């Protein structure tokens, strides 16, 4: 049985980690990260593969600078949207 994988999901997951390493202004709980990932993935084209060869080809294509910039821009936009209206109550910061 072949396992279908979406390379865009892997790239977005890493971009979210990178974003939170540099940005501590919004909630980074699992729920907020999942919301950010969903929003970003809905804006980006999927890049599916089922074999090692397909993974290598897809990974090589995705290292183009415009793709990386687009992924990070969509992650930042999604993080701002989730940060402005998180889907959970934020603890009081008094």
N, C-alpha and C positions, 0 to 999 in steps of 0.2 A: 504494500500500500504506500502510495506517495503522500508526502505531507506538503500541503500547499502553504506557502509562507508569503507574507507581504513585507517586502524590504522597507517600504515607507514607514511601516509601524516600528521597525527596529530603529530607523534613523530618527523618527520623532521621539521615541522613548529616550534615546541618548541626548537629543537636543533639549528635552525637558530637564534631564539631569544637569546638563551644562548650564541651562538657564537658572536653575535654583542654586547652583554653586556660586553664581555671580550676583544673584538678586534675592535678597531676603525680605522684600517688601510685602509679599503676599503669602498666604497660607500654602504650605507644601505638603499637606496631609495626602493620604492615598486617594481620597475622594476628589480633592481639587486636582491632583495630578491626572486622575482618570478623566475628569471633565475637560481639562486642557488637552489631553491626548485625543479625546473624541472630537472636540471642536477643530483641532488642527488637522486630524486625519480626514475629516469631512471636507476640508478645503483643498487637500492635496490629492494628486492622482495616485492610485495604488500601483505598486510594481511587484507583481506576483512572480514567484518562481517555484519549481518543484525539484530541481536537481542542483548538485554542486556546481555544475557548469553554468546553469541559469543564475545561481547566486553570485558567482564570480562576475559574469557579464553584467548583471544588474548593479552590483556594487561598484564596478568600474564606471558604469554610466552615471551613477548617482554622485560621484565625487566631483562632478563639474561644479564650479563655483556658483552659477546661478541657482542650481538645485539646492545647494547648502544654504544660500542666502534666503531662498523662498521658504525652506523648512523653518529656519530660525525666525523669519518674519511672521509666519503663521503661528508658531509657538508663542512668540511674544504677544501677538494680537489675542490669542486664546487665553493666555495667562492674565492679560489686562481685563478681558471680559469676565473671566471667572473671579478674579480679584475684586472686581467692582460689584459682583453679585454672586457670592459663593452659595452653593446649594446646601449649606449647613450654617447653623448659628456660630458666630465667631465669639470666643470668650471675651469678656470685658477686659479692657486694657487700661484699667484705672490705677 
